[in-house]
Amino acid sequence: MVKVFVPKESRVNETRVAATPESIKKMVKAGLEVAIEAGAGMGAFIADERYESAGAKVVSDRVAGFGEADVVLTVVPPETADLAATKAGCLLIGLLSPLQNLDLVRQLSSQGVSSMAMELVPRISRAQSMDALSSQASIAGYKAVLLAAERLGKYFPLLMTAAGTIPPAKVVVMGAGVAGLQAVATAKRLGAVVEVSDIRDVVKEQVESLGGKFIELPDLGGGEGEGGYAREMTPEFLAEQRKIVTRHIQAADVVICTALVPGKKAPTLVTAEMVAGMKPGSLIVDLAVEQGGNCELSKSGEDVMAGSVLILGPSNLPAETPIDASQLYARNVWALLEPMLQEGQVVIDLEDEVVDGALLTHAGEVRNAMTRKALEGDGA
């Protein structure tokens, strides 16, 4: 019988969990033996008793959990000591951030641990239910707007009062991916006037369907890259883009930054000079801060005051909505794992497009080409 272990997340302030009672029931029904570390779900308000009722065994020995498991399910990368206890041939599934954790990749390959990074799941129709990046980004976009509304020194909606009219807040969203579109929808619900900047013309219709106004950019070729993400653009394009976007940013009360390019540092879309020209009391929420940030002045996990402009760099907004974030993530993980279960075994089919795309390490090798290239250039 395949043994699955779900550890308690060790990263500070990580409240999510990789399995819920709902997904545990499905695993048990599929014939898996599931163990979960005591307290693993407490951050998401899931008591150990609920896991036991779903069919899991609650254990306190973390080392044994890793050592005995055939499959380990995590949210973020495990610690080095945890991986040291993991046996060769075990399958690790999680948001592993391989390009930011090259030492982790080396350890996984040297120990013969197979690993699947949820962020490497191909963006194809068949894999939509496995797309953890999208499920978590949607939450981040929603929370970013609520964070901005809480910290902004004015109302979001238009208000007509006996003391006079208060105009609505002006919000500029940088990037119309999943997080950006959710930010647009949330800001509109709160009554703000929303404008959106994105290099991909194909998202214009989506932006407008949510009530946002698309900021037209110079036509220097389509900006859509592989998997529907924005591609890396030329310095000339970015310079022209900044000129246009600067006017909108300097009229804004709030700027939400969400633009990412897979495998690359996040593009700098809001420079220090642009921030200096923003209105007093305005603020920026930079969701790209973990990959270098879209704002030149943002810092991960910190609030930065640049003159009279507040710049927020939240590092893990999905963890602030742990109940739904865990529910969605656990469903993504199960959707990836379930098709690999064949006759009571976990079968890693290298001919399967989804499996091959998500596979980071296997049989002592680093399978992901982008990560291999990064390792070659790392020199460690």
Buried (B, 14 or more C-beta within 10 A) or exposed (E): EBBBBBBBBBBEEBBBBBBBBEBBBBBBEBEBBBBBBBBBBBBBEBEBEBBBEBBBEBBEEBEEBBBBBBBBBBBBBBEEEBBEBBEEEBBBBBBBBBBEBBEBBBBBBEBBBBBBBBBBBBBBEEBEEBBBBBBBBBBBBBBBBBBBBEEBEBBBBEBEEEEEEEEBBBBBBBBBBBBBBBBBBBBBBBBBBBBBBBBBBEBBEBBEEBBBBBBEBEEBEEBBBEEEBBBBBEEEBBEBBBEBBBEBBBBBBBBBBBBBBBBBEBBBBBBEEBBEBBBEEBBBBBBBBBBBBBBBBBBBEEEBEBEEBBBBBBEBBBBBBBBBBBBBBBBBBBBBBBBBBEEEEBEBEEEBEBBBBBBBBBEEEBBBEBBBEBBEEEEE
